[in-house]
Amino acid sequence: MTPLVVKLGGSTAGRIEMEQWIAVLAGATLPLVIVPGGGPFADQVRSAQGEMRFSDAAAHEMAILAMEQFGIVIAERHPRLQPARSLDEFEAILAEGGVPVWLASQMTRKADIAPSWNITSDSLAAWLGRQIGSRQLLLCKQVDPEGLPEGLPALVDMGVVDAMLPELLGEETSLHIAGPSSLRSQLAALPMSRIPGIRVGLRATAGGGETQ
């Protein structure tokens, strides 16, 4: 079974939801890898770029390092969570029953990804999924997907996910989004043995609905 890719949003950093999601993911019975968001570390990059006027290429590299900083925070919370920088490390950690936490700079250094703030950890999680052959992506966010417009294009328009996600996701991937209400339900149904949240249609239909 290929692992589920789980992006843990940086918006959870420093909140009780961060600790709760980490507990849920560390105890999961299905194989998974964790992609950290940038959170407050990426916010510092944005602030510094405004003050110091460095390029988007430099900001992109710094933002990936910001993801690594949050990843280090996540990985130290539970012994099953292990930092991973390469495909070999992913395989070794998963084979031992661990949960890799992706530190992205090594693998993305030569990747064909345009340096832009339009690329966030959402899209990088989708990119990673394609590298490891995963067909399941879960985005853990601080917004509940229930009640939002259906379909990935609408979520892009609302800023719930980044603008490059549809391109990097690929139509073969099943996208799921979980928010605070999904987390509460999962905490009441431990251990995590299935993907929480809702499945998101990848494109809108002409009639205003959505389809995979």
ChimeraX attribute file (.defattr): number of C-alpha atoms within 10 A of each C-alpha:
attribute: neighborCount
match mode: 1-to-1
recipient: residues
	/A:1	7
	/A:2	15
	/A:3	20
	/A:4	21
	/A:5	25
	/A:6	25
	/A:7	25
	/A:8	30
	/A:9	21
	/A:10	25
	/A:11	17
	/A:12	19
	/A:13	20
	/A:14	11
	/A:15	9
	/A:16	9
	/A:17	19
	/A:18	19
	/A:19	15
	/A:20	16
	/A:21	20
	/A:22	18
	/A:23	17
	/A:24	19
	/A:25	24
	/A:26	21
	/A:27	18
	/A:28	17
	/A:29	14
	/A:30	17
	/A:31	18
	/A:32	26
	/A:33	28
	/A:34	28
	/A:35	30
	/A:36	31
	/A:37	31
	/A:38	27
	/A:39	21
	/A:40	18
	/A:41	20
	/A:42	23
	/A:43	14
	/A:44	15
	/A:45	20
	/A:46	17
	/A:47	11
	/A:48	13
	/A:49	15
	/A:50	10
	/A:51	9
	/A:52	8
	/A:53	10
	/A:54	11
	/A:55	11
	/A:56	16
	/A:57	13
	/A:58	13
	/A:59	20
	/A:60	22
	/A:61	16
	/A:62	19
	/A:63	28
	/A:64	24
	/A:65	20
	/A:66	26
	/A:67	27
	/A:68	24
	/A:69	19
	/A:70	24
	/A:71	27
	/A:72	18
	/A:73	12
	/A:74	23
	/A:75	22
	/A:76	12
	/A:77	14
	/A:78	14
	/A:79	10
	/A:80	18
	/A:81	24
	/A:82	24
	/A:83	21
	/A:84	23
	/A:85	17
	/A:86	14
	/A:87	14
	/A:88	9
	/A:89	15
	/A:90	22
	/A:91	14
	/A:92	13
	/A:93	20
	/A:94	18
	/A:95	11
	/A:96	9
	/A:97	14
	/A:98	20
	/A:99	28
	/A:100	26
	/A:101	27
	/A:102	28
	/A:103	25
	/A:104	24
	/A:105	19
	/A:106	14
	/A:107	14
	/A:108	16
	/A:109	11
	/A:110	8
	/A:111	10
	/A:112	7
	/A:113	15
	/A:114	12
	/A:115	14
	/A:116	16
	/A:117	15
	/A:118	14
	/A:119	19
	/A:120	21
	/A:121	26
	/A:122	27
	/A:123	22
	/A:124	23
	/A:125	28
	/A:126	29
	/A:127	20
	/A:128	22
	/A:129	24
	/A:130	18
	/A:131	11
	/A:132	15
	/A:133	12
	/A:134	21
	/A:135	19
	/A:136	21
	/A:137	26
	/A:138	26
	/A:139	24
	/A:140	28
	/A:141	23
	/A:142	19
	/A:143	14
	/A:144	17
	/A:145	22
	/A:146	14
	/A:147	6
	/A:148	12
	/A:149	15
	/A:150	20
	/A:151	20
	/A:152	23
	/A:153	19
	/A:154	17
	/A:155	18
	/A:156	15
	/A:157	12
	/A:158	13
	/A:159	10
	/A:160	17
	/A:161	23
	/A:162	18
	/A:163	21
	/A:164	20
	/A:165	22
	/A:166	17
	/A:167	11
	/A:168	20
	/A:169	24
	/A:170	16
	/A:171	14
	/A:172	12
	/A:173	18
	/A:174	17
	/A:175	22
	/A:176	19
	/A:177	24
	/A:178	22
	/A:179	19
	/A:180	17
	/A:181	16
	/A:182	19
	/A:183	21
	/A:184	13
	/A:185	12
	/A:186	20
	/A:187	15
	/A:188	9
	/A:189	11
	/A:190	13
	/A:191	16
	/A:192	18
	/A:193	15
	/A:194	11
	/A:195	19
	/A:196	19
	/A:197	22
	/A:198	16
	/A:199	18
	/A:200	18
	/A:201	19
	/A:202	23
	/A:203	17
	/A:204	16
	/A:205	12
	/A:206	7
	/A:207	6
	/A:208	10
	/A:209	12
	/A:210	18
	/A:211	13
	/A:212	16
